[in-house]
């Protein structure tokens, strides 16, 4: 199953990601993940994996811009579970 997330912002800067409920509210007691990296919506999966590994990130925040990423540019997140699922599907073809 997929987990929803919300971006944590400090002004116009993305500073973390926090787990969210289906209604968009944050999960009570959930810590904000600060060890994230920013990836672009058109990055290949291999580049995303390299970037997550290089930054020892636990989650990748996806933005739709090549400029300075702002909270309003965030279009999603990629978790390690999603990467693993995609890789397994690809190898099972």
C-alpha positions in Angstrom: 0.0 0.0 0.0 1.1 3.5 -0.7 1.7 6.2 2.0 0.9 9.8 1.6 3.3 12.5 2.5 3.3 16.3 3.1 6.2 18.6 2.5 7.5 20.6 5.5 8.5 24.1 4.4 10.3 27.0 6.1 9.2 30.0 4.1 10.0 29.1 0.5 12.4 26.3 1.3 11.6 22.6 1.5 13.1 21.4 4.8 11.5 18.0 5.2 8.8 15.5 4.5 6.2 14.1 7.0 3.8 11.1 6.7 0.2 12.1 6.1 -3.2 10.5 6.5 -5.6 10.1 3.5 -7.3 13.4 4.4 -4.0 15.2 4.1 -3.5 15.8 7.9 -0.2 14.8 9.3 0.2 11.5 11.1 0.2 12.2 14.8 3.7 11.6 16.3 5.3 11.0 12.9 8.8 12.6 12.7 9.6 14.9 9.9 12.2 13.3 7.6 15.0 15.7 7.1 17.3 13.3 5.2 15.8 13.8 1.8 17.1 14.7 -1.6 15.5 16.6 -4.5 15.0 14.9 -7.9 13.4 16.2 -11.1 10.3 14.7 -12.5 12.1 13.7 -15.7 15.1 12.0 -14.0 15.6 8.4 -14.9 15.2 5.8 -12.1 18.9 5.0 -12.1 19.8 8.7 -11.5 17.2 8.9 -8.7 18.7 5.8 -7.0 22.3 7.2 -7.4 21.2 10.6 -5.9 19.4 9.0 -3.0 22.4 6.8 -2.3 24.9 9.6 -2.6 23.0 11.8 -0.2 22.1 8.9 2.2 18.5 10.0 1.8 15.5 8.1 3.1 13.1 9.7 0.6 13.3 11.7 -2.7 11.2 14.8 -3.2 10.1 15.2 -6.8 9.9 18.7 -8.3 8.8 19.9 -11.7 11.4 22.6 -12.2 15.1 22.9 -13.0 15.3 26.1 -10.9 15.6 26.4 -7.1 13.1 23.9 -5.8 10.3 25.6 -3.8 7.4 23.9 -1.9 5.0 24.8 -4.7 7.1 22.9 -7.2 6.8 19.6 -5.3 4.7 17.1 -7.3 5.4 14.0 -5.2 7.9 11.8 -3.4 9.6 8.5 -4.1 10.2 6.1 -1.3 12.6 3.1 -1.2 9.6 0.8 -1.3 8.3 2.3 -4.5 11.8 2.0 -6.1 12.0 -1.6 -5.1 8.5 -2.3 -6.4 9.3 -0.7 -9.8 12.6 -2.6 -10.1 10.9 -6.0 -9.2 8.2 -5.3 -11.8 10.8 -4.5 -14.4 12.7 -7.7 -13.8 9.7 -9.9 -13.8 8.8 -9.0 -17.4 
